[in-house]
Amino acid sequence: MLKNTGIPTRDDLKQIYPSAERLAQGPVAIIECFQRIPCNPCATACRRGAILPFEDINNRPQLAAERCNGCALCVASCPGLAIFVLDMTYDDDNALLKIPYEFLPLPKVGATVAALNRAGEKIGTGTVIQVQNPPVFDRTAIIHLVVTKDLAHEVRNIMVEDEANEA
């Protein structure tokens, strides 16, 4: 239960997930923001109008998935780290996730990292293919992570293994 654990249930996720048809069309933002709080940076960051204007700043964000191109500007702007981009069309076996990341050290391009679920548990591995961290992102890096499609709906973070412990 979200209120007790902070982890959304399958029913919570069904309410916000784009349709299978939309996921099959390419990258799209997924907004796992489940609380009414005064916040709207995601809507102001979206240049395509894919995150609909808020009638009340306390409302939860609403995504017009057909307008979203997966640019991830909303990902970096979300102070709650509640938005990520999912591209199920990356290749036949793998999906691409663009996830917010605010820890150090930042992973290196090409690194294999531990893939974590919403509870912070290791559920597999992923490969970092890009790290975006321009000053305009205000220290919220966007990690482009390739994972197998079976993990794509569960991975929400990564753990960079300590290089000293890998030797």
C-alpha positions as a printed Julia matrix, in Angstrom:
167×3 Matrix{Float64}:
  0.0    0.0     0.0
  1.49   3.29   -1.15
  0.6    5.24    2.0
  2.36   2.78    4.3
  5.34   1.67    2.18
  5.88   4.44   -0.34
  5.76   1.8    -3.06
  2.88   1.97   -5.55
  0.68  -1.08   -6.03
 -0.13  -2.58   -9.42
 -3.51  -0.8    -9.24
 -1.74   2.53   -8.59
  0.51   1.93  -11.59
 -2.38   0.95  -13.89
 -3.87   4.41  -13.33
 -0.82   6.24  -14.69
  0.87   3.87  -17.14
  0.58   4.6   -20.86
 -1.23   1.99  -22.93
  0.64  -0.93  -24.49
 -0.09   0.65  -27.86
  1.61   3.91  -26.8
  4.58   2.07  -25.3
  5.02   0.3   -28.65
  5.37   3.67  -30.42
  8.6    4.77  -28.72
  9.85   6.69  -25.71
  7.29   8.16  -23.32
  7.39   9.71  -19.87
  5.81   7.87  -16.97
  4.84   9.96  -13.98
  4.72   8.04  -10.69
  3.48  11.01   -8.69
  0.69   9.78   -6.43
  0.23  12.58   -3.91
 -1.55  15.9    -4.16
  1.16  18.44   -3.35
  1.82  22.0    -4.53
  4.24  21.27   -7.36
  4.27  21.85  -11.13
  7.84  22.06  -12.51
  7.18  19.09  -14.79
  4.38  20.91  -16.61
  6.42  24.08  -17.05
  9.45  22.08  -18.31
  7.48  20.25  -21.01
  7.85  22.12  -24.3
  5.38  19.87  -26.11
  2.44  20.33  -23.74
  2.48  16.61  -22.96
  2.08  17.32  -19.25
 -1.22  19.1   -19.09
 -1.53  22.48  -17.35
 -2.63  22.24  -13.74
 -6.07  23.62  -12.84
 -4.92  23.49   -9.2
 -1.21  23.42   -8.35
 -1.98  20.64   -5.85
 -3.3   18.3    -8.56
 -1.33  15.29   -9.71
  0.32  15.66  -13.13
 -1.6   14.31  -16.1
  0.25  13.11  -19.2
 -1.05  13.41  -22.76
  1.1   10.46  -23.86
  0.46  11.05  -27.56
  2.3   14.4   -27.3
  5.33  13.04  -25.43
  8.54  12.32  -27.33
 10.56  11.11  -24.32
 12.94  14.1   -24.22
 13.25  13.78  -20.39
 13.17  17.52  -19.59
 10.41  16.72  -17.1
 12.57  14.02  -15.5
 15.29  16.47  -14.52
 12.79  19.09  -13.33
 10.84  16.85  -10.93
 11.98  17.52   -7.34
 10.37  14.26   -6.23
 12.28  12.11   -8.76
  8.89  10.68   -9.73
  9.25  10.78  -13.52
 11.21   8.56  -15.87
 11.12   7.79  -19.58
 10.58   4.29  -20.92
 11.39   3.22  -24.48
 10.22  -0.33  -25.1
 11.28   0.0   -28.78
 15.01   0.33  -28.05
 15.71  -3.08  -29.62
 14.15  -6.54  -29.82
 15.36  -7.7   -26.39
 16.04  -4.52  -24.42
 14.34  -1.35  -23.27
 15.85   2.04  -22.54
 15.11   3.87  -19.3
 15.96   7.52  -18.67
 16.0    7.84  -14.9
 16.87  10.68  -12.52
 19.98  10.15  -10.44
 21.31  12.36   -7.63
 24.03  10.2    -6.06
 27.8   10.24   -6.41
 29.73   8.87   -8.04
 27.91   9.15  -11.33
 28.16   5.97  -13.37
 30.45   5.9   -16.38
 29.16   5.31  -19.89
 29.5    1.6   -20.63
 29.3    0.6   -16.95
 27.25  -2.37  -15.87
 25.28  -1.33  -12.79
 22.89  -3.0   -10.39
 19.28  -2.38  -11.42
 17.01  -1.65   -8.44
 13.24  -1.91   -8.11
 10.95   0.57   -6.36
 11.84  -0.99   -2.98
 15.58  -0.55   -3.62
 16.17  -4.27   -4.14
 18.61  -5.55   -6.76
 16.64  -7.26   -9.51
 19.22  -7.44  -12.28
 21.76  -5.38  -14.13
 21.73  -2.67  -16.74
 24.21  -0.93  -19.0
 24.68   2.83  -18.86
 24.79   4.24  -22.39
 24.61   7.96  -21.59
 24.84  10.31  -18.61
 23.31  13.76  -18.99
 24.34  16.22  -16.29
 24.35  19.8   -17.62
 24.24  22.68  -15.1
 20.66  23.49  -16.12
 19.57  20.14  -14.62
 20.58  21.48  -11.17
 22.52  18.36  -10.11
 19.86  15.87  -11.18
 21.61  13.71  -13.75
 19.64  11.67  -16.25
 21.0    8.16  -16.63
 20.19   6.34  -19.89
 20.04   2.69  -18.87
 19.53  -0.34  -21.09
 17.81  -3.27  -19.38
 16.11  -6.4   -20.62
 12.45  -5.86  -21.44
 11.33  -8.16  -18.62
 12.87  -5.71  -16.11
 11.8   -2.46  -17.78
  8.57  -2.0   -15.84
 10.25  -2.62  -12.48
 13.66  -0.87  -12.59
 13.54   2.6   -11.05
 17.08   3.22   -9.85
 20.63   1.93  -10.03
 23.52   1.25   -7.7
 26.99   2.08   -8.9
 29.26  -0.59   -7.51
 32.31   0.73   -5.68
 35.17   0.25   -8.14
 37.55  -0.49   -5.25
 35.41  -3.47   -4.22
 35.22  -4.89   -7.74
 38.91  -5.75   -7.98
